[in-house]
Amino acid sequence: MSSFNSSNSTAIDPNPQYVHGVFFSIISAFGLAGNLLSIVVLSQRKQRASFVNVILRGLAFSDTFFLIACSLLYVVEAQGPSAAFPIAVFLHGWSHFA
């Protein structure tokens, strides 16, 4: 019989919610930085003349709103279901804006 007992194991079992939160934060930070950079570049006087750049700037704005909304939902879900309803109602109205 082996002396290993799974209930007494001292191995660290990372919480999936924590791991997802870390990865989501990193990806969101890069996404927001990239979108803000795109908005700054596409808002320059030379870049405003092209219709394609107007569309790309709008896409960067809507993607930024989406990342913020997902971040808010993730934080609220981590706090529990009782806090989720008011923010869900708010984000539903906000989604029509974006």
C-alpha positions as CSV (number, residue, x, y, z in Angstrom):
1,M,0.0,0.0,0.0
2,S,1.4,3.4,-0.8
3,S,1.7,6.1,1.7
4,F,0.2,8.7,-0.6
5,N,-3.3,9.8,0.5
6,S,-5.0,12.3,-1.8
7,S,-6.9,13.9,1.1
8,N,-3.7,14.8,2.8
9,S,-1.9,16.0,-0.2
10,T,0.0,19.3,0.2
11,A,0.1,20.1,-3.5
12,I,-1.2,23.5,-4.4
13,D,-4.5,23.3,-6.3
14,P,-5.0,26.7,-8.0
15,N,-8.5,28.0,-8.0
16,P,-9.7,28.2,-11.6
17,Q,-11.5,31.5,-10.9
18,Y,-8.2,33.0,-9.8
19,V,-6.3,31.7,-12.8
20,H,-9.0,32.9,-15.2
21,G,-9.0,36.3,-13.4
22,V,-5.2,36.7,-13.9
23,F,-5.3,35.7,-17.5
24,F,-8.4,37.8,-18.2
25,S,-6.7,40.9,-16.6
26,I,-3.6,40.5,-18.6
27,I,-5.5,40.1,-21.9
28,S,-7.8,42.9,-21.1
29,A,-4.9,45.3,-20.3
30,F,-3.2,44.5,-23.6
31,G,-6.6,44.9,-25.4
32,L,-7.3,48.2,-23.8
33,A,-3.8,49.5,-24.5
34,G,-4.1,48.5,-28.1
35,N,-7.5,50.0,-28.6
36,L,-6.5,53.3,-27.0
37,L,-3.4,53.4,-29.2
38,S,-5.5,52.7,-32.3
39,I,-8.0,55.5,-31.3
40,V,-5.1,58.0,-30.8
41,V,-3.5,57.1,-34.2
42,L,-6.8,57.0,-36.1
43,S,-7.9,60.3,-34.6
44,Q,-5.0,62.3,-36.1
45,R,-5.9,64.8,-38.8
46,K,-4.4,62.8,-41.7
47,Q,-6.1,59.6,-40.7
48,R,-9.6,61.1,-40.3
49,A,-10.1,61.6,-44.0
50,S,-10.4,57.9,-44.9
51,F,-13.8,56.1,-44.5
52,V,-12.0,52.9,-43.6
53,N,-10.2,54.6,-40.7
54,V,-13.5,56.0,-39.4
55,I,-14.8,52.4,-39.3
56,L,-11.7,51.1,-37.6
57,R,-11.9,53.9,-35.0
58,G,-15.5,53.0,-34.3
59,L,-14.5,49.3,-34.0
60,A,-11.8,50.3,-31.5
61,F,-14.3,52.3,-29.5
62,S,-16.9,49.4,-29.4
63,D,-14.2,46.9,-28.5
64,T,-13.1,49.1,-25.6
65,F,-16.6,49.3,-24.3
66,F,-16.9,45.5,-24.7
67,L,-13.7,44.9,-22.7
68,I,-14.9,47.3,-19.9
69,A,-18.3,45.6,-19.8
70,C,-16.8,42.1,-19.6
71,S,-14.4,43.3,-16.9
72,L,-17.4,44.7,-14.9
73,L,-19.3,41.5,-15.3
74,Y,-16.4,39.3,-14.3
75,V,-15.9,41.4,-11.1
76,V,-19.6,41.2,-10.3
77,E,-19.8,37.5,-10.9
78,A,-16.9,37.0,-8.5
79,Q,-18.8,38.8,-5.8
80,G,-21.8,36.5,-6.1
81,P,-25.2,36.3,-7.9
82,S,-27.0,38.9,-5.7
83,A,-24.7,41.6,-7.1
84,A,-25.1,40.5,-10.7
85,F,-28.6,41.7,-11.5
86,P,-28.2,45.5,-11.2
87,I,-25.0,45.5,-13.3
88,A,-26.6,43.2,-15.8
89,V,-29.5,45.6,-16.3
90,F,-27.0,48.5,-16.6
91,L,-24.9,46.7,-19.2
92,H,-27.9,45.6,-21.2
93,G,-28.7,49.3,-21.8
94,W,-25.1,50.1,-22.4
95,S,-24.8,47.4,-25.0
96,H,-27.3,49.2,-27.2
97,F,-25.1,52.3,-27.0
98,A,-22.0,50.4,-28.1
